[in-house]
């Protein structure tokens, strides 16, 4: 199940120390991890929750808001912590709902030094704000873990279809990605300075879940994320497995993807939604001037599935509008995506989801 010979904390009495605080088996502890302080001299901490089961098992970290404006993951973690199944947890769960505390306070993707935290790993204890925060997260969270799930969203005014991005050449990572349950996987290259790249170097298999839009809660993306995290924990033996009468179809890996861009500046009228199948040369949107005297179509370069789109109806020439992934059997995959969306939408029989939460509107 893992590429490593043993878990970092697989003994029932194995010590786990985070920010100087020891957490014992059977404990549920909240820890305030010190990070780079504010220039007002006020202390700033990163909130961490550690839950240790009484029985041995792997250590999994779940993180969100590495980019401070990506909020869906914060709600996913809150709901995961309310799962009744955690009473039967094996191993250790470390959750960090707000990694980029500085950006979160400012509704900003970036840190005060204008750096992207997800290009700053492994960081430095003597570096800038980004470097120091990255170093703290690596030392206190990643290096204590056997596996990781990092939760992200699209940018401001740009939403992503729920998808897993990972290095799928690694058997352990691929098995985790399959278990998560998204119908579409992106075999994403490792970028220098990213959390995924450094975790890979340290032998910590990591999934990146992308879903929804920055600064917005999206109930579908949140529900899908909670279900996916729970599926991975079952796969790792941290939660009891459930009996299923029929296994869901195996996820499909995108061959590649491309952004369709605005041919001119103007007012955007979008015609296609996330998850839809599109034909080559199909009209996705129109860009017109405010008077309606000129109008230009935005068309798909290839057949595929829409995995990302802009929701801002104002565009400049060259702006990214639709992200289309090419996959084999795209029409069949589109039907799987539709079934996946229906399975993760609230209905009359399951209004409160896995964690007993009413749907957000």
N, C-alpha and C positions, 0 to 999 in steps of 0.2 A: 504493500500500500504506500510505502514511502521509499525514496531512493537512499535514505540514510539507514544505518544499521540499528539505531535505537532512537527513541524520543528524547528530547532534551530534559523533560520532566516526567518520565514514565514511571517513576517509583511513587508509591502511595505517600511516603514520607519525604520525598525529595523537596528540598527547600526552593522557594521561588521568591526572589527579592526584587522589588521594583521601587526605585527612588528611595532606597534605604528602608523600605517597609517589607517585612516578610509575610507572605500569605501561605497559610497551611491548608492541607486537604480539608474539604468540607466548608471552607470559608468563602464568603462573598464580601469583598472589600472594595471600597472606593478610595482611589489614591489621587492626590493632586501632585502631578509631576512638574517641578519648576522648569520654566523655559526662559528665553531671553526676556528680561523685564521691560516695562514701558519706560519712556524717557521722563515720565513724571516721578520715577523712583518707585512706582507701585509694582508689587509683585504680580507676575502673570504665571498661571499654571495651566497645564494640559490635563483635563479630567480623564481618568482611566478607571474602568471597572474590571475587577478580576474575580472570576467565579471558578473555584476549584472543586471538582467532584471528589467524592470519597474514594472512588475506584480509579485505578490507573488508566491512563489514556494519553493521547497526544495533546499538544498545546496549539491552539489556533488563535491568531489575532484577527480582528475585524476592525478596519479603520474607515473613517469618512472625513470629509471636509479637508483633505490634503490641499485642495483648492477651496479657499474660504467661502466662496459663494455657491458651492455645490451642496444642497441641503437634503436631498432625498435620502442620502445615506445616514444622516443624523436620525431621521425618523425610522429608517429600517432597523438601525441598532436599538433604538428605544423599544420597538416592537419585539425584536429578538429577545431582549432581556425580560419580556413578559411571557415568553413561551412556557407553558406548564411543563413541557418535557425537560426543561433545564433542571428540574428536581432529580432527574435520573442521569445527569451529566457524568460522563467518564472523561477524565483528563481535565484540562484547563482551558477556559475561554477568557481571552483578554480583549476588551473592546475599548476603542478610542473614538468616540463619536465626533470629536472636533480636534483634528490634528493641528491645522493652521489656525490657532486661536486668534492671532493678530488679524488675519484676513477676515475671519468670521465676524469679529467685532465691527469691521468696517464694510461688511457686505462686499468684499473684494476677493477676487481670485488670488491676488498676489500678497506678498509680505510688504512691510513698510520700506524695505530696501529695493522694492519693485522687482523682486526676483520670484521665479516660479519654484515653489518648494519641490515640485516633482521633477525638477532638473538640478536639484541641489544635493542629492544623496551621494555618498554617505555623510557629507557635512564635515564640520570641524568645530571643536570646542572653542577655538580662537577666531572663528570666522565671523561673517556678518550675521544678521538675524536669521536668514534662511539657513545658513550653514550650521548655526548653533541648534536651531530647532530640528533640523535633519539629524544631527548627531545625537540629540536626546532621544528622538524616536527610534533610531537604530539601536542604541545601547540599551534602552529601557524596555522596548517592545519587540522589535524584530529578532534580536539575538537571543531572546528567551523562547522563541516560537518554533514550532515544527512546520506550520503552514500559515498562509495568510489570505485574506480576502479584502481587497481595497475597493471602496464604493465611490463611484464618480457619476457625474451627469454631463450633459452637453454644456455649451457656453451660454451666455446671456442671449435670449431670443432664439436659441438654437437647441432643438431637442433631439435626443437619440432614442431609437428603438432599443428596448432591453437587449443587451448583447454582452457576451464574455470576450474579453481580449486577453490573450495569453500566448506563451510560447508553447504551442501544441506539439512540438517535436519531443517534448519530455513526457514519458508515459504517465508519471504521477500527476502532472499538471493536466494532461488531457483527460485522465480519469476523473479528476475533480471538476473540470469543465463540463464533461458529459453529465456528471451527477447534478450539477447546478440546475440544469433543465431548460436553459434558453434554447430556442429552436435554431439559433444562428450563432456560430462562433467565428471570431476574427483571429487568424493566426498572425499576431502582431509582432513586429520586430522589437527587440529590446533597445530602448533609447538610453544613451549615456546620461547618467545623473538621475535616472528615474528610480522610483522605489522598486519597480519590477526588476530592473537591471541589477540593482545591488542585492536584492533578495535572492536572485538567481545565482549570483556570485557566492553567496553564503549558503547555498543549498536549501533555501526555504521556498518551496513551491508556492506560487502566488497567482491568484486570479484577480483580474480587474473587471468589475461589473460597471457597465455604462448604461444609464437609463435616465430619460427625462431631461429637464432643462434647469439651468442655474437659477437660483433665487426663487424657485417654485417647487411646491409639493405636487407630485403626480401620483394619485392613488394606485393606478395600474402598475407603475414602475416600483412603487414601494411594496405592494403586495407580492409582485414577482420576485423582488429582492429578498424579502423575508422567507418566501418559500424556497428560493434557491440556496440561501445560507443554511436553512434547516436541512435541505437535501444533502449538502456537502458534509454537514456535521454527522448525518446518518451514515454517509459513505465512509467517513473516517472512523466510525465506531464510537463517536462521542455521544450520540443519541440513539435510542432504540430504533431499530429498523421496523418499518411497517410493512404488512403484507399488501401487495398490490396484485389485482387480478390481471391487469394488462400494463405492460411497461410502455412508457411513451416512446415515440420514434427517436432514434439517435439524432443528436444535433447535426446540422450541416455546416461545413466549414466554407466560408466565403473564399473564392479564388482570388479576387482582388476587388477594389472599390474605387470610385472616383466621384468627385464633386461636380455637379452641373452648375455652371456659374452664369450670372446675369450678363447677357450680351450688351445691354445698355443700362444707363441709369434711369430710374423712374419708379412708378408705383407697381408693386408686385401683386398679382392675383394668382394664388396657388390653387391647383386642381387636384393634387394627389396627397394622400395622408401617409403617415408612417406605417410601414409593414405591407404596403401594397406592392403587388407585382406590376412592373411596367415593361412595355415592349420597347425595342429599339426605335428611336425617332418619335416615340409617343410624346405629346405635348404635356409637360408637367406644370407649366405656369405661363402667364403672360406678363410682360413688362410694358407699361404704357406711360406716356407723359400725362401730367395732371389734366390736360384738356381732352385727352382721348384721340388726338389727331394721329399719333403714331402708336403702333403696338407691335411688339416682337415676341415670338414664342420662345420658350425655353424647352428644349427637347432632350430626351434621354439618349446618351451616346451608345448605351448597351442595354439589353434586357437584363432585368434583375429585381432586387428587393430594395425598397426605400428604407434605409437604416438611419437616416438623419435628415433634418430639414430646418430651414429658417422659418420663424414665425413673425418676423418683422416685415411688414408690407412695404418698406422703403429700402431700395437697393441702389448701390452704385455699380457701374460696369465692373465686372470681375468678382463681385461678391458671391460667396458660396451660397447656393439656394437648396439644392437637394443632394444628398449623399446616397448613391446607388451601389449596392454590392452585387457582384456577379457570382452566381452560384449555379451548380448543376441542378436541373429540374426546378427552376425558379418558381414556376407556377405551383408545384406541389409544396414547396417550402412556404410560399405565400399562404396556402391553406393551413399549414401547420402554425404559422404566425397568428392567423386569425383565431384558430382554436386555442392557442396559448393566451391570446388577449381575452377571450371569453372566459377561460379558466381562472384568470386572475382579476376579473372584474367582480365587484360585489353583486349579489343577486338576492332574491327573496329567501333563499335557503341558507345563505352564508353571509349575512350582512356584516358580521364582525370579524371575519378572517381568523387566521391561526392563533393570533395573540389576543383575541377578544376585543379588538379595536373597531369602533364604528368607522365607516369609510369617510375620508376627507372629501369635501366638495369645494 
